[in-house]
Amino acid sequence: MSSPDQIQICKVCGARVAAEKQVCPKCGSPLPEHKIAWYKNLTPTEIFLLILGSIMLMVALVAV
Ligand SMILES: [Zn+2]
């Protein structure tokens, strides 16, 4: 799977900069903080546990 969103464009000089960079290497201007959705950092196991956890919570709420 390729991730085309690993690149951001500097708004000042238009350079293509790696998404994790916080300063443009070409013109030195600060780049806006790259917000990665929190769930993208989760492993499949963590996502499964998260879903399982919310199901358990719903069951608990219904049971009580
Ligand atoms: Zn730049």
N, CA, C, O and the ligand as a Tripos MOL2 file, in Angstrom:
@<TRIPOS>MOLECULE
protein
  257   255    65     0     0
PROTEIN
NO_CHARGES

@<TRIPOS>ATOM
      1 N           0.8470   -1.2020    0.0000 N.3       1 MET1
      2 CA          0.0000    0.0000    0.0000 C.3       1 MET1
      3 C           0.8810    1.2510    0.0000 C.2       1 MET1
      4 O           1.7350    1.4000    0.8740 O.2       1 MET1
      5 N           0.6920    2.1250   -0.9390 N.am      2 SER2
      6 CA          1.4470    3.3760   -0.9500 C.3       2 SER2
      7 C           0.6320    4.4510   -0.2420 C.2       2 SER2
      8 O          -0.5980    4.4130   -0.2290 O.2       2 SER2
      9 N           1.3330    5.3950    0.3380 N.am      3 SER3
     10 CA          0.6510    6.4760    1.0390 C.3       3 SER3
     11 C           1.0150    7.7930    0.3810 C.2       3 SER3
     12 O           2.0470    8.3770    0.7140 O.2       3 SER3
     13 N           0.2000    8.2770   -0.5390 N.am      4 PRO4
     14 CA          0.5190    9.5270   -1.2290 C.3       4 PRO4
     15 C           0.4300   10.7340   -0.3140 C.2       4 PRO4
     16 O           0.9110   11.8070   -0.6790 O.2       4 PRO4
     17 N          -0.1690   10.5970    0.8630 N.am      5 ASP5
     18 CA         -0.3140   11.7430    1.7560 C.3       5 ASP5
     19 C           0.8950   11.8960    2.6770 C.2       5 ASP5
     20 O           0.8060   12.5620    3.7090 O.2       5 ASP5
     21 N           2.0200   11.2850    2.3130 N.am      6 GLN6
     22 CA          3.2310   11.4450    3.1030 C.3       6 GLN6
     23 C           3.9870   12.7150    2.6900 C.2       6 GLN6
     24 O           5.0390   13.0260    3.2490 O.2       6 GLN6
     25 N           3.4470   13.4410    1.7150 N.am      7 ILE7
     26 CA          4.1020   14.6370    1.1790 C.3       7 ILE7
     27 C           3.1910   15.8370    1.4290 C.2       7 ILE7
     28 O           1.9790   15.7710    1.2210 O.2       7 ILE7
     29 N           3.7970   16.9270    1.8750 N.am      8 GLN8
     30 CA          3.0390   18.1620    1.9770 C.3       8 GLN8
     31 C           3.7270   19.2180    1.1190 C.2       8 GLN8
     32 O           4.9260   19.1370    0.8540 O.2       8 GLN8
     33 N           2.9560   20.2000    0.6960 N.am      9 ILE9
     34 CA          3.4760   21.2540   -0.1650 C.3       9 ILE9
     35 C           3.6830   22.5110    0.6720 C.2       9 ILE9
     36 O           2.7840   22.9670    1.3780 O.2       9 ILE9
     37 N           4.8850   23.0530    0.5720 N.am     10 CYS10
     38 CA          5.1690   24.3120    1.2790 C.3      10 CYS10
     39 C           4.3370   25.4280    0.6510 C.2      10 CYS10
     40 O           4.3490   25.6140   -0.5660 O.2      10 CYS10
     41 N           3.6130   26.1710    1.4950 N.am     11 LYS11
     42 CA          2.7370   27.2260    0.9670 C.3      11 LYS11
     43 C           3.5360   28.4460    0.5190 C.2      11 LYS11
     44 O           3.0330   29.2800   -0.2350 O.2      11 LYS11
     45 N           4.7820   28.5490    0.9840 N.am     12 VAL12
     46 CA          5.5960   29.7230    0.6580 C.3      12 VAL12
     47 C           6.3170   29.5420   -0.6700 C.2      12 VAL12
     48 O           6.2490   30.4120   -1.5380 O.2      12 VAL12
     49 N           7.0160   28.4030   -0.8360 N.am     13 CYS13
     50 CA          7.8180   28.2290   -2.0440 C.3      13 CYS13
     51 C           7.3070   27.1000   -2.9270 C.2      13 CYS13
     52 O           7.8040   26.9080   -4.0360 O.2      13 CYS13
     53 N           6.3310   26.3610   -2.4540 N.am     14 GLY14
     54 CA          5.7490   25.3040   -3.2680 C.3      14 GLY14
     55 C           6.5540   24.0280   -3.3140 C.2      14 GLY14
     56 O           6.2530   23.1370   -4.1080 O.2      14 GLY14
     57 N           7.5790   23.9170   -2.4750 N.am     15 ALA15
     58 CA          8.3960   22.7080   -2.4670 C.3      15 ALA15
     59 C           7.6250   21.5360   -1.8920 C.2      15 ALA15
     60 O           6.7770   21.6960   -1.0140 O.2      15 ALA15
     61 N           7.9380   20.3490   -2.4070 N.am     16 ARG16
     62 CA          7.3320   19.1420   -1.8640 C.3      16 ARG16
     63 C           8.1970   18.6750   -0.7050 C.2      16 ARG16
     64 O           9.3800   18.3800   -0.8730 O.2      16 ARG16
     65 N           7.5950   18.6150    0.4560 N.am     17 VAL17
     66 CA          8.3250   18.3250    1.6840 C.3      17 VAL17
     67 C           7.7170   17.0910    2.3300 C.2      17 VAL17
     68 O           6.5010   16.9020    2.3010 O.2      17 VAL17
     69 N           8.5660   16.2510    2.9120 N.am     18 ALA18
     70 CA          8.0630   15.0810    3.6280 C.3      18 ALA18
     71 C           7.1230   15.5260    4.7380 C.2      18 ALA18
     72 O           7.3600   16.5380    5.3980 O.2      18 ALA18
     73 N           6.0650   14.7690    4.9340 N.am     19 ALA19
     74 CA          4.9940   15.1730    5.8430 C.3      19 ALA19
     75 C           5.4800   15.3770    7.2740 C.2      19 ALA19
     76 O           4.9280   16.1990    8.0050 O.2      19 ALA19
     77 N           6.5110   14.6330    7.6790 N.am     20 GLU20
     78 CA          6.9550   14.7470    9.0720 C.3      20 GLU20
     79 C           7.8100   15.9770    9.3350 C.2      20 GLU20
     80 O           8.0800   16.3110   10.4890 O.2      20 GLU20
     81 N           8.2480   16.6670    8.2510 N.am     21 LYS21
     82 CA          9.0660   17.8680    8.4150 C.3      21 LYS21
     83 C           8.2120   19.0110    8.9640 C.2      21 LYS21
     84 O           7.0590   19.1900    8.5700 O.2      21 LYS21
     85 N           8.8040   19.7820    9.8850 N.am     22 GLN22
     86 CA          8.0650   20.9040   10.4550 C.3      22 GLN22
     87 C           8.5440   22.2330    9.9030 C.2      22 GLN22
     88 O           7.8910   23.2610   10.0790 O.2      22 GLN22
     89 N           9.6910   22.2070    9.2330 N.am     23 VAL23
     90 CA         10.2180   23.4130    8.6080 C.3      23 VAL23
     91 C          10.5910   23.0630    7.1720 C.2      23 VAL23
     92 O          11.1610   22.0010    6.9220 O.2      23 VAL23
     93 N          10.2720   23.9500    6.2240 N.am     24 CYS24
     94 CA         10.6000   23.6950    4.8270 C.3      24 CYS24
     95 C          12.1140   23.7090    4.6500 C.2      24 CYS24
     96 O          12.7510   24.6980    5.0110 O.2      24 CYS24
     97 N          12.7200   22.6460    4.1050 N.am     25 PRO25
     98 CA         14.1700   22.6170    3.9300 C.3      25 PRO25
     99 C          14.6370   23.5600    2.8340 C.2      25 PRO25
    100 O          15.8270   23.8590    2.7420 O.2      25 PRO25
    101 N          13.7280   24.0250    2.0130 N.am     26 LYS26
    102 CA         14.0980   24.8750    0.8890 C.3      26 LYS26
    103 C          14.1020   26.3470    1.2780 C.2      26 LYS26
    104 O          15.0740   27.0570    1.0230 O.2      26 LYS26
    105 N          13.0300   26.8000    1.8880 N.am     27 CYS27
    106 CA         12.9160   28.2200    2.2100 C.3      27 CYS27
    107 C          12.9550   28.4790    3.7120 C.2      27 CYS27
    108 O          13.0530   29.6300    4.1380 O.2      27 CYS27
    109 N          12.8790   27.4280    4.5140 N.am     28 GLY28
    110 CA         13.0300   27.5880    5.9580 C.3      28 GLY28
    111 C          11.7880   28.0720    6.6770 C.2      28 GLY28
    112 O          11.8260   28.3280    7.8800 O.2      28 GLY28
    113 N          10.6810   28.1990    5.9500 N.am     29 SER29
    114 CA          9.4720   28.6710    6.6280 C.3      29 SER29
    115 C           8.8120   27.5210    7.3790 C.2      29 SER29
    116 O           8.8440   26.3800    6.9200 O.2      29 SER29
    117 N           8.2190   27.8130    8.5210 N.am     30 PRO30
    118 CA          7.5650   26.7640    9.2940 C.3      30 PRO30
    119 C           6.3630   26.2110    8.5490 C.2      30 PRO30
    120 O           5.5860   26.9560    7.9510 O.2      30 PRO30
    121 N           6.2230   24.8990    8.5960 N.am     31 LEU31
    122 CA          5.1030   24.2570    7.9250 C.3      31 LEU31
    123 C           4.0040   24.0090    8.9320 C.2      31 LEU31
    124 O           4.2830   23.7580   10.1050 O.2      31 LEU31
    125 N           2.7430   24.0770    8.4920 N.am     32 PRO32
    126 CA          1.6470   23.8150    9.4250 C.3      32 PRO32
    127 C           1.7660   22.4110    9.9810 C.2      32 PRO32
    128 O           2.1810   21.4830    9.2870 O.2      32 PRO32
    129 N           1.4030   22.2740   11.2190 N.am     33 GLU33
    130 CA          1.4790   20.9750   11.8860 C.3      33 GLU33
    131 C           0.6630   19.9440   11.1160 C.2      33 GLU33
    132 O          -0.5260   20.1290   10.8550 O.2      33 GLU33
    133 N           1.3230   18.8780   10.7690 N.am     34 HIS34
    134 CA          0.6510   17.8380    9.9950 C.3      34 HIS34
    135 C          -0.1490   16.9660   10.9380 C.2      34 HIS34
    136 O           0.4010   16.2230   11.7510 O.2      34 HIS34
    137 N          -1.4400   17.0740   10.8110 N.am     35 LYS35
    138 CA         -2.2980   16.3020   11.7140 C.3      35 LYS35
    139 C          -2.6200   14.9430   11.0980 C.2      35 LYS35
    140 O          -3.3080   14.8500   10.0810 O.2      35 LYS35
    141 N          -2.1220   13.9240   11.7160 N.am     36 ILE36
    142 CA         -2.4320   12.5590   11.2920 C.3      36 ILE36
    143 C          -3.5540   12.0610   12.1830 C.2      36 ILE36
    144 O          -3.4910   12.1710   13.4080 O.2      36 ILE36
    145 N          -4.5620   11.5210   11.5640 N.am     37 ALA37
    146 CA         -5.6700   10.9820   12.3420 C.3      37 ALA37
    147 C          -5.1460    9.9730   13.3540 C.2      37 ALA37
    148 O          -4.3450    9.0980   13.0230 O.2      37 ALA37
    149 N          -5.6080   10.1080   14.5870 N.am     38 TRP38
    150 CA         -5.0540    9.2940   15.6700 C.3      38 TRP38
    151 C          -5.1850    7.8090   15.3850 C.2      38 TRP38
    152 O          -4.3270    7.0230   15.7880 O.2      38 TRP38
    153 N          -6.2490    7.4130   14.6930 N.am     39 TYR39
    154 CA         -6.4720    5.9870   14.4760 C.3      39 TYR39
    155 C          -5.5190    5.4060   13.4370 C.2      39 TYR39
    156 O          -5.4000    4.1860   13.3200 O.2      39 TYR39
    157 N          -4.8400    6.2670   12.6820 N.am     40 LYS40
    158 CA         -3.8940    5.7630   11.6830 C.3      40 LYS40
    159 C          -2.6310    5.2130   12.3370 C.2      40 LYS40
    160 O          -1.8930    4.4370   11.7290 O.2      40 LYS40
    161 N          -2.3920    5.6170   13.5660 N.am     41 ASN41
    162 CA         -1.2120    5.1160   14.2680 C.3      41 ASN41
    163 C          -1.4940    3.7970   14.9830 C.2      41 ASN41
    164 O          -0.5820    3.1780   15.5300 O.2      41 ASN41
    165 N          -2.7420    3.3730   14.9770 N.am     42 LEU42
    166 CA         -3.0930    2.1540   15.7030 C.3      42 LEU42
    167 C          -2.7700    0.9230   14.8710 C.2      42 LEU42
    168 O          -2.8930    0.9270   13.6470 O.2      42 LEU42
    169 N          -2.3600   -0.1150   15.5550 N.am     43 THR43
    170 CA         -2.1580   -1.3970   14.8860 C.3      43 THR43
    171 C          -3.5160   -2.0830   14.7610 C.2      43 THR43
    172 O          -4.4440   -1.7430   15.4960 O.2      43 THR43
    173 N          -3.6500   -3.0350   13.8510 N.am     44 PRO44
    174 CA         -4.9290   -3.7540   13.7180 C.3      44 PRO44
    175 C          -5.3890   -4.3560   15.0430 C.2      44 PRO44
    176 O          -6.5840   -4.3790   15.3380 O.2      44 PRO44
    177 N          -4.4430   -4.8390   15.8360 N.am     45 THR45
    178 CA         -4.7940   -5.4170   17.1390 C.3      45 THR45
    179 C          -5.4090   -4.3560   18.0380 C.2      45 THR45
    180 O          -6.4010   -4.6090   18.7210 O.2      45 THR45
    181 N          -4.8160   -3.1670   18.0350 N.am     46 GLU46
    182 CA         -5.3340   -2.0810   18.8700 C.3      46 GLU46
    183 C          -6.7250   -1.6600   18.4170 C.2      46 GLU46
    184 O          -7.5930   -1.3660   19.2390 O.2      46 GLU46
    185 N          -6.9330   -1.6340   17.0960 N.am     47 ILE47
    186 CA         -8.2500   -1.2770   16.5680 C.3      47 ILE47
    187 C          -9.2740   -2.3270   17.0020 C.2      47 ILE47
    188 O         -10.3920   -1.9990   17.3990 O.2      47 ILE47
    189 N          -8.8630   -3.6040   16.9170 N.am     48 PHE48
    190 CA         -9.7540   -4.6930   17.3290 C.3      48 PHE48
    191 C         -10.1080   -4.5500   18.8080 C.2      48 PHE48
    192 O         -11.2690   -4.6880   19.1920 O.2      48 PHE48
    193 N          -9.1080   -4.2740   19.6270 N.am     49 LEU49
    194 CA         -9.3530   -4.1260   21.0660 C.3      49 LEU49
    195 C         -10.2500   -2.9270   21.3380 C.2      49 LEU49
    196 O         -11.0880   -2.9550   22.2390 O.2      49 LEU49
    197 N         -10.0640   -1.8720   20.5480 N.am     50 LEU50
    198 CA        -10.8770   -0.6630   20.7030 C.3      50 LEU50
    199 C         -12.3440   -0.9710   20.4000 C.2      50 LEU50
    200 O         -13.2440   -0.5650   21.1350 O.2      50 LEU50
    201 N         -12.5630   -1.7010   19.2960 N.am     51 ILE51
    202 CA        -13.9260   -2.0730   18.9180 C.3      51 ILE51
    203 C         -14.5140   -2.9930   19.9780 C.2      51 ILE51
    204 O         -15.6550   -2.8240   20.4090 O.2      51 ILE51
    205 N         -13.7100   -3.9740   20.3920 N.am     52 LEU52
    206 CA        -14.1530   -4.9140   21.4250 C.3      52 LEU52
    207 C         -14.5060   -4.1530   22.7000 C.2      52 LEU52
    208 O         -15.5180   -4.4340   23.3420 O.2      52 LEU52
    209 N         -13.6640   -3.1920   23.0570 N.am     53 GLY53
    210 CA        -13.8890   -2.3970   24.2610 C.3      53 GLY53
    211 C         -15.1900   -1.6300   24.1970 C.2      53 GLY53
    212 O         -15.9290   -1.5740   25.1790 O.2      53 GLY53
    213 N         -15.4870   -1.0230   23.0170 N.am     54 SER54
    214 CA        -16.7200   -0.2520   22.9110 C.3      54 SER54
    215 C         -17.9400   -1.1600   22.9270 C.2      54 SER54
    216 O         -18.9930   -0.7840   23.4420 O.2      54 SER54
    217 N         -17.7960   -2.3590   22.3610 N.am     55 ILE55
    218 CA        -18.9100   -3.3270   22.4130 C.3      55 ILE55
    219 C         -19.1640   -3.7240   23.8610 C.2      55 ILE55
    220 O         -20.3080   -3.7580   24.3150 O.2      55 ILE55
    221 N         -18.0810   -4.0250   24.5860 N.am     56 MET56
    222 CA        -18.2010   -4.4030   25.9960 C.3      56 MET56
    223 C         -18.8690   -3.3000   26.7990 C.2      56 MET56
    224 O         -19.6880   -3.5630   27.6790 O.2      56 MET56
    225 N         -18.5050   -2.0470   26.4820 N.am     57 LEU57
    226 CA        -19.0660   -0.8960   27.1840 C.3      57 LEU57
    227 C         -20.5680   -0.8030   26.9130 C.2      57 LEU57
    228 O         -21.3580   -0.5460   27.8210 O.2      57 LEU57
    229 N         -20.9470   -1.0150   25.6590 N.am     58 MET58
    230 CA        -22.3750   -0.9580   25.2970 C.3      58 MET58
    231 C         -23.1540   -2.0680   25.9980 C.2      58 MET58
    232 O         -24.2540   -1.8530   26.5080 O.2      58 MET58
    233 N         -22.5510   -3.2710   26.0120 N.am     59 VAL59
    234 CA        -23.1880   -4.3990   26.6930 C.3      59 VAL59
    235 C         -23.3660   -4.0550   28.1740 C.2      59 VAL59
    236 O         -24.4190   -4.3050   28.7620 O.2      59 VAL59
    237 N         -22.3230   -3.4810   28.7580 N.am     60 ALA60
    238 CA        -22.3750   -3.1250   30.1740 C.3      60 ALA60
    239 C         -23.4690   -2.0910   30.4280 C.2      60 ALA60
    240 O         -24.1820   -2.1750   31.4270 O.2      60 ALA60
    241 N         -23.6030   -1.1250   29.5360 N.am     61 LEU61
    242 CA        -24.6050   -0.0830   29.7000 C.3      61 LEU61
    243 C         -26.0020   -0.6650   29.5820 C.2      61 LEU61
    244 O         -26.9070   -0.2620   30.3130 O.2      61 LEU61
    245 N         -26.1870   -1.6120   28.6640 N.am     62 VAL62
    246 CA        -27.4900   -2.2250   28.4740 C.3      62 VAL62
    247 C         -27.8190   -3.1060   29.6790 C.2      62 VAL62
    248 O         -28.9570   -3.1410   30.1460 O.2      62 VAL62
    249 N         -26.8040   -3.8160   30.1730 N.am     63 ALA63
    250 CA        -27.0160   -4.7690   31.2680 C.3      63 ALA63
    251 C         -27.3720   -4.0520   32.5510 C.2      63 ALA63
    252 O         -28.1230   -4.5900   33.3650 O.2      63 ALA63
    253 N         -26.8440   -2.8320   32.7590 N.am     64 VAL64
    254 CA        -27.0730   -2.1210   34.0250 C.3      64 VAL64
    255 C         -28.3500   -1.2760   33.9690 C.2      64 VAL64
    256 O         -28.6950   -0.6120   34.9470 O.2      64 VAL64
    257 ZN          9.2860   26.4240    1.3320 Zn       65 ZN65
@<TRIPOS>BOND
     1     1     2 1
     2     2     3 1
     3     3     4 2
     4     3     5 am
     5     5     6 1
     6     6     7 1
     7     7     8 2
     8     7     9 am
     9     9    10 1
    10    10    11 1
    11    11    12 2
    12    11    13 am
    13    13    14 1
    14    14    15 1
    15    15    16 2
    16    15    17 am
    17    17    18 1
    18    18    19 1
    19    19    20 2
    20    19    21 am
    21    21    22 1
    22    22    23 1
    23    23    24 2
    24    23    25 am
    25    25    26 1
    26    26    27 1
    27    27    28 2
    28    27    29 am
    29    29    30 1
    30    30    31 1
    31    31    32 2
    32    31    33 am
    33    33    34 1
    34    34    35 1
    35    35    36 2
    36    35    37 am
    37    37    38 1
    38    38    39 1
    39    39    40 2
    40    39    41 am
    41    41    42 1
    42    42    43 1
    43    43    44 2
    44    43    45 am
    45    45    46 1
    46    46    47 1
    47    47    48 2
    48    47    49 am
    49    49    50 1
    50    50    51 1
    51    51    52 2
    52    51    53 am
    53    53    54 1
    54    54    55 1
    55    55    56 2
    56    55    57 am
    57    57    58 1
    58    58    59 1
    59    59    60 2
    60    59    61 am
    61    61    62 1
    62    62    63 1
    63    63    64 2
    64    63    65 am
    65    65    66 1
    66    66    67 1
    67    67    68 2
    68    67    69 am
    69    69    70 1
    70    70    71 1
    71    71    72 2
    72    71    73 am
    73    73    74 1
    74    74    75 1
    75    75    76 2
    76    75    77 am
    77    77    78 1
    78    78    79 1
    79    79    80 2
    80    79    81 am
    81    81    82 1
    82    82    83 1
    83    83    84 2
    84    83    85 am
    85    85    86 1
    86    86    87 1
    87    87    88 2
    88    87    89 am
    89    89    90 1
    90    90    91 1
    91    91    92 2
    92    91    93 am
    93    93    94 1
    94    94    95 1
    95    95    96 2
    96    95    97 am
    97    97    98 1
    98    98    99 1
    99    99   100 2
   100    99   101 am
   101   101   102 1
   102   102   103 1
   103   103   104 2
   104   103   105 am
   105   105   106 1
   106   106   107 1
   107   107   108 2
   108   107   109 am
   109   109   110 1
   110   110   111 1
   111   111   112 2
   112   111   113 am
   113   113   114 1
   114   114   115 1
   115   115   116 2
   116   115   117 am
   117   117   118 1
   118   118   119 1
   119   119   120 2
   120   119   121 am
   121   121   122 1
   122   122   123 1
   123   123   124 2
   124   123   125 am
   125   125   126 1
   126   126   127 1
   127   127   128 2
   128   127   129 am
   129   129   130 1
   130   130   131 1
   131   131   132 2
   132   131   133 am
   133   133   134 1
   134   134   135 1
   135   135   136 2
   136   135   137 am
   137   137   138 1
   138   138   139 1
   139   139   140 2
   140   139   141 am
   141   141   142 1
   142   142   143 1
   143   143   144 2
   144   143   145 am
   145   145   146 1
   146   146   147 1
   147   147   148 2
   148   147   149 am
   149   149   150 1
   150   150   151 1
   151   151   152 2
   152   151   153 am
   153   153   154 1
   154   154   155 1
   155   155   156 2
   156   155   157 am
   157   157   158 1
   158   158   159 1
   159   159   160 2
   160   159   161 am
   161   161   162 1
   162   162   163 1
   163   163   164 2
   164   163   165 am
   165   165   166 1
   166   166   167 1
   167   167   168 2
   168   167   169 am
   169   169   170 1
   170   170   171 1
   171   171   172 2
   172   171   173 am
   173   173   174 1
   174   174   175 1
   175   175   176 2
   176   175   177 am
   177   177   178 1
   178   178   179 1
   179   179   180 2
   180   179   181 am
   181   181   182 1
   182   182   183 1
   183   183   184 2
   184   183   185 am
   185   185   186 1
   186   186   187 1
   187   187   188 2
   188   187   189 am
   189   189   190 1
   190   190   191 1
   191   191   192 2
   192   191   193 am
   193   193   194 1
   194   194   195 1
   195   195   196 2
   196   195   197 am
   197   197   198 1
   198   198   199 1
   199   199   200 2
   200   199   201 am
   201   201   202 1
   202   202   203 1
   203   203   204 2
   204   203   205 am
   205   205   206 1
   206   206   207 1
   207   207   208 2
   208   207   209 am
   209   209   210 1
   210   210   211 1
   211   211   212 2
   212   211   213 am
   213   213   214 1
   214   214   215 1
   215   215   216 2
   216   215   217 am
   217   217   218 1
   218   218   219 1
   219   219   220 2
   220   219   221 am
   221   221   222 1
   222   222   223 1
   223   223   224 2
   224   223   225 am
   225   225   226 1
   226   226   227 1
   227   227   228 2
   228   227   229 am
   229   229   230 1
   230   230   231 1
   231   231   232 2
   232   231   233 am
   233   233   234 1
   234   234   235 1
   235   235   236 2
   236   235   237 am
   237   237   238 1
   238   238   239 1
   239   239   240 2
   240   239   241 am
   241   241   242 1
   242   242   243 1
   243   243   244 2
   244   243   245 am
   245   245   246 1
   246   246   247 1
   247   247   248 2
   248   247   249 am
   249   249   250 1
   250   250   251 1
   251   251   252 2
   252   251   253 am
   253   253   254 1
   254   254   255 1
   255   255   256 2
@<TRIPOS>SUBSTRUCTURE
     1 MET1         2 RESIDUE 1 A MET
     2 SER2         6 RESIDUE 1 A SER
     3 SER3        10 RESIDUE 1 A SER
     4 PRO4        14 RESIDUE 1 A PRO
     5 ASP5        18 RESIDUE 1 A ASP
     6 GLN6        22 RESIDUE 1 A GLN
     7 ILE7        26 RESIDUE 1 A ILE
     8 GLN8        30 RESIDUE 1 A GLN
     9 ILE9        34 RESIDUE 1 A ILE
    10 CYS10       38 RESIDUE 1 A CYS
    11 LYS11       42 RESIDUE 1 A LYS
    12 VAL12       46 RESIDUE 1 A VAL
    13 CYS13       50 RESIDUE 1 A CYS
    14 GLY14       54 RESIDUE 1 A GLY
    15 ALA15       58 RESIDUE 1 A ALA
    16 ARG16       62 RESIDUE 1 A ARG
    17 VAL17       66 RESIDUE 1 A VAL
    18 ALA18       70 RESIDUE 1 A ALA
    19 ALA19       74 RESIDUE 1 A ALA
    20 GLU20       78 RESIDUE 1 A GLU
    21 LYS21       82 RESIDUE 1 A LYS
    22 GLN22       86 RESIDUE 1 A GLN
    23 VAL23       90 RESIDUE 1 A VAL
    24 CYS24       94 RESIDUE 1 A CYS
    25 PRO25       98 RESIDUE 1 A PRO
    26 LYS26      102 RESIDUE 1 A LYS
    27 CYS27      106 RESIDUE 1 A CYS
    28 GLY28      110 RESIDUE 1 A GLY
    29 SER29      114 RESIDUE 1 A SER
    30 PRO30      118 RESIDUE 1 A PRO
    31 LEU31      122 RESIDUE 1 A LEU
    32 PRO32      126 RESIDUE 1 A PRO
    33 GLU33      130 RESIDUE 1 A GLU
    34 HIS34      134 RESIDUE 1 A HIS
    35 LYS35      138 RESIDUE 1 A LYS
    36 ILE36      142 RESIDUE 1 A ILE
    37 ALA37      146 RESIDUE 1 A ALA
    38 TRP38      150 RESIDUE 1 A TRP
    39 TYR39      154 RESIDUE 1 A TYR
    40 LYS40      158 RESIDUE 1 A LYS
    41 ASN41      162 RESIDUE 1 A ASN
    42 LEU42      166 RESIDUE 1 A LEU
    43 THR43      170 RESIDUE 1 A THR
    44 PRO44      174 RESIDUE 1 A PRO
    45 THR45      178 RESIDUE 1 A THR
    46 GLU46      182 RESIDUE 1 A GLU
    47 ILE47      186 RESIDUE 1 A ILE
    48 PHE48      190 RESIDUE 1 A PHE
    49 LEU49      194 RESIDUE 1 A LEU
    50 LEU50      198 RESIDUE 1 A LEU
    51 ILE51      202 RESIDUE 1 A ILE
    52 LEU52      206 RESIDUE 1 A LEU
    53 GLY53      210 RESIDUE 1 A GLY
    54 SER54      214 RESIDUE 1 A SER
    55 ILE55      218 RESIDUE 1 A ILE
    56 MET56      222 RESIDUE 1 A MET
    57 LEU57      226 RESIDUE 1 A LEU
    58 MET58      230 RESIDUE 1 A MET
    59 VAL59      234 RESIDUE 1 A VAL
    60 ALA60      238 RESIDUE 1 A ALA
    61 LEU61      242 RESIDUE 1 A LEU
    62 VAL62      246 RESIDUE 1 A VAL
    63 ALA63      250 RESIDUE 1 A ALA
    64 VAL64      254 RESIDUE 1 A VAL
    65 ZN65       257 GROUP 0 **** ****
